């Protein structure tokens, strides 16, 4: 009898707190109704591990040496490698069938979704006891240690602990979190710029390294431990370091304010924080693009409460907060002025 295991993990948008999860800050992601599914079944013909992608119409065959391929399969290969090593399991003779309606490379956490879904399948297959917090750590290990993208734990945490229609407030330092319900007459609309990016090919890791340099200069473990940019701090930093620090420290304060606005259902003020966040990502952290800036400007000109890039930047998508009854007209307006836009 052929055993089949089905697992799934959702993507996310991030509403505030960009680039804070590796700086010890707080974040406000929202899980979205787009996911990556894994169907795991036995390979009765060979000892090999086979990966089939419905979207890419591609088949990849790997062996138990789990060599990195520098592409999307690395999240699956890395999941196998880490499970095999950590739990002393020989992984072979299985087939991964991957199906997704979550776009890759636009900042919606497809990498965390495919990793979490794959890990869930392996955990079920080999009957391993893993808590949700341990699953977050395993998924983070895949991304950091195998794929070598040095992010924080927001994406993995949001994929595992997040809920649709509830915004997740997460303090990444102590992992305390709460879910804040989203009012039904408001919507966060995702607009894809059509400009994709792959973090491992960007200067993401350089940005992270610069944050670590600044934290060391200021004698703290994480930049978000600093609550204000006073004159003394400014004197110690170069111009590039100051811009990085300015985004991180002020963005963390925006998240704290944003949480209060959400709890008091003050969506107008929350929207303004989103736009402030985008301007900081553009001018201080320097991870935006002309296309993302244009979409933010268009959405806000139309009448959105606020807009920002979502994810690490370098291309991808924006998220905009708007009243639900205006969504249809917003989409028409955006397409009229930016014909490559896609809506999720």
N, C-alpha and C positions, 0 to 999 in steps of 0.2 A: 504494500500500500504506500502510495506517495504522500509524504507529509508536507503540508504547505503552511507557512506562517505568514500572516499579514500584519504589517505595522505601518504607522503613519506618524509624521511630525509636521507641524505647521510653521510657516514663516512668520515674520513680524515686521512692523514698521516701528521706528523710534520717534517719539514725539518731542522729546527733549533729552539732553544728556549725551550728545554725540561725542565720542572719543573720551568718555569719562570712565568706562568700565575697567580700563587698564591704568587709570589714574586714581583709583580708590574713591570714586565719586558715586553719585546716585543717578538713576536713569528712569525714563518713563516710556517703555515700549508697549505696544499693543499687538497681540496675536491676530493674524489675519486668516481669512477663510481660503487660503491657498496652501497646498501641502505637497510633500513628497512621500509616496507610498513605496514600500518594499514588500515584494512577495518572495519569500525565501523557500526554496524547495531542494530536495536531494538531487545530486547529480549521480545517476546510477550507471553512467557509461565510463567515466574516467575519474581520476583523483583530483582533477583540476577544480579551481574556483572560477566560475563563469559569471560575468556581469553583463546583463542585457539592459540596454536603455531604450525605452520606447520612443522618447523624444529625439534622441540622436540617431536612432536606427543603427545602433552600434553594438557589437559584441566584443568584450575584452576578456581574455583568458589569463589568469594569474596562477602562480604556484605559491607554495607556503613560505617562500623567502620574502614575500610582501615587499617587492621593490617599488619605490616611488616612481610615478610616471609623469609628474608635473602637469596634471590636468584634473578634471572633475572626478575621475575614478579614485584619486588619492584619498578622498574622505571615506570611501568604502574599504580600500586597501588598508588605510591607517586604522580603521575600526577593527578589522580582522587582526592586524598586528598587535594592537594594544590588548585586545581581549585574549589572544593566544598567549601573550607574554605574562600578563597579570594573573590569569587564572590557570596557566599551564595546560592549555587545551590545544590539541592538534586540530586545526581547522582545514578541512579539505572536503572534496566531493559535494559541493553545494553550488546552487545557482541563485544569484540575486537578479530579480526582475524589477527594474526601477521604472516607476510611472510618476509623472509630476505635472501639476498645473501651476507650479510656482516658478516664475521666471528666474533664470540664473544671471547673476552679474549686474543686478540693478539695485542692490542694497536692501533686499528683503530677507536676508539671512537664509538663502538656499543652502549654503554650506553647513550651517548648524542643523537644518532640517534633514538633510540627507544623512548626516552623521548620527543624529539622534534616532532616526528611523532604522538605520542599519544596526546600530548598537542594540536597539530594542529587539530586532529580529534575532541577532546572535545570542542575546541573553535568554530569549525564549527557547531557541533551538538547543542550547547547551544547558538549560535549566539552572542558570546562575541567579543567586539572590543579590539583587542590587537595589538600593534605595534611590529615590529621586535625586537626592543630593549627591550620591556617588555617581549617578548617571551624568549629572552636570559636569563633574570632574573628569569623567572618562571622555566625554565629548570635547571638553576643553583640551585635554591631552592630545587628542587626535589632531586638532587644529594647530596647537602650539608646537608639539614635539615631532609630529610626523609631517604635516603639511608645511609647517614653519611660517605660519602667519601669527604674529604675536598679539592677538587681541585679548580682550577680557572675557568675562563669563556672561555678559548680557544676553547674547543671542541664544546660547544653550539654555540658560535659565528661563528665558521667555518662551522657548519652544516646549519646555517641560512643565513649567509652573503657570504659564500664561493661560488666559481664557479669551474667547471671542467676546467682544462687547464689554470687556473690563480692562481698564488700563492698569498695567503692573507698575507699581512703584517699588524699585529695588535699590537698597543700599549695597553696593557691590563689595564694600569692605567687610561688613558683618553679615551679609546675606539675609538681612531682615527685609521682608517684603509685605506689601498689602495690595489688594485688588480694589480698584475704584470704578464703580459702574459708569458706563458711558450713557449719557442721556439719549433717548431714542430719536429726538428731533434734530440731532446734530450728526454729522458724518465726517470721518477723515477719508478724503479721497486720495488715492495713489495715482500719480501721473508719471508714466515712464517717458523719459526724454528720448529714448532710442539710442542713447550713448552708453554702451555697456562698459564695464570695467572688471578687471580681475585683480584682487588685492595683492596677490603674490607678485604681480607685475607693476604695482604702483610704488610710491614712496611711503606707504603706510608704516612699514617697520622703522623707517628713518624718523618719522614723526614720533613714534612711540619712544625710540631711543633718545630723542631730544628731550622729551618729557622726563625721562629718567635722569638725564644730565642736569636738568634744571632742578629737579627734586633734590638731587645730591648736593648741588650748590647751595640750596636753601635749607639743607640739613633736615629734610623730612623724608619719610618712606614713600609717600605719594603726594602729588601736587595738590590734590583736593583736601589735604589736611590744612592748607592755608586758606583762610576765610576772607582775606582782603589783600589788595595789591597796594601796599603803602610805599612811601618814598624810599625807605630802607631797602625793600625788596627790589624795587625798580633799579636802584643804583648798582646792584650786584649782577644784573643780567645784560647780555647783549641785546640788540634790537630784535633779532630772530627769537631769542629765548623769551623775551618779554611778550612778544605777540602770542607765542604758544601758551605761556603762563596765563595771559589775560583771558584767552578763550576758556581754558580749563577751569580756572578759579571762578570766573563770572558765570560760566555755564552751570557749574554746580549750584550756585546760588539761584540761578533761574529754575533749576529742577525743584529745589525746595519751595520756591514761590509757586511754581506751577502746580505742585501737589496740592497746596492750599487752595488755589483757584479752582481746581477740579473738585475738591471736596465741597467747596461752596458754590459749585456749578456756575462759576464766573468764566464763561467760555470766551468772552470778549478779551479779558485780560490774558487768558491762557494763549489765545491766538497771537496777541502782540509779542508774547515771549517767544513763540515759535519763529516769528519773523526776525526778532533780535538774534536768536540762535543762528539763523541762516546767515545773517550779515556777519556774525562773528566767525562762522565757518568759512565764509568767503574772504574776509579781510584779515583775520588774525591767524586762523589755522591753515588757510589757503588750500582747501580741498574741494572747493566748488568749481564749476565750469560755467562758461557763458550760457550754455543751454539750460542748465539748472537755474541760473540767475534769471533768465528770461521767463521760465515757467513760473517761478515764484512771483515775479513782477506781474505777469499776466493774471494769475489767480487772485492776487491781492487787489489789483486794479478792478477786477470784475466785482469784488465784494466779499472775498473770503476773509475770515477773521484772522487768519495768519497762515504762513506757509514756510516750509524749509526743506532742504535736502534730507533724505532719510538714509541711514547707513553711513559708511565711512566717507562717501563722496567720490571724487575722481570720475564722475559720471553717474548713471543710474536714474533714480526716480526722486520725485519730491512728494511730500505729503501736505495736503492743505485741509484746513478745518473750515467747514461751511455748514450753513443750515441745510437740512435735508431737502427742503422744497426748492432750493436753488441749484441742486446738483446737475439736473438736466441742462439748464441754461449755461452753467459754468462749462460743461463739456463742449457744447456748441461754440462757445466763445473761445476756448482754448484751441480747438481744432481750426477755427477760422484764422487764428494768428500763429499757430504752430502745428502744421499739418502732420508732423511725424509723431505727435503725442499719442500714447496709448493709455487707456484707463483700466485699472484692475478693480 
